[in-house]
């Protein structure tokens, strides 16, 4: 169901209020995102938090299927919120309403899981972020591949990333990366230079630029491609935000190419997450052979090894000729995760 602009604004305010007042002993941003998306309403989930008995929600694909539904969110406490908690929630909702209107007035594009513009492929993964801030041109069902790797990249790896980006652009595929120094920046830059589309998932808020040397690159991507952030606008860089953005990059794209990574590189998080999402992972042979985590991934379903950009291209051609197989495998993985 498509919401009117005023309806969506109120729903977004309820979502922001829930995220601002989350009880982390019971829930997470991910659990709230899934509950809101499945029930089709943040207001319904918000009202449930205040009075769960009279405002029931169902954590199931079919909210009307009461008999077979999963337990409700916040099921461990089926009692109305305390007066203090209720007052906190109501104040948070009023504050969130003003905040969402302020973002709108500043020209910030806030896209919640209730917005029809929210990326469909990202919506399919269980750890989807509850919202995104977008700066640039959104493309639904964006046909993109992540090109990721180390910040301290070797010249050989930079060249591999650039050639991979050129190959993707040549096949009308979007180059996705995390706007980090090194491999990410090289892939973004080459895509832009060759007139291709590139999408940057950043590990900060949409108003921030990190690293500083990529400030102009971020602006250019926003003008000619798309910059996405899953954090509050002024969020600075932390050791938690970058792994979260890596997981979202995995969910957004069709596949991930890991060009260079160390034993403790954050890139390994995206490789593992992509494998869990049912997204193909292509490891450069130096990563597959040179890291313990890479060696562990080799041989697992959906994990490929390439020693050249030509091999990356051949693997992607094989993968992209089987979209139904990819989507079926992804759906099965999501269903298995939900059952657990």
Order of alpha helices (4+ residues) and beta strands (2+ residues): alpha-alpha-alpha-alpha-beta-alpha-beta-beta-alpha-beta-alpha-beta-alpha-beta-alpha-beta-alpha-beta-alpha-alpha-beta-alpha-alpha
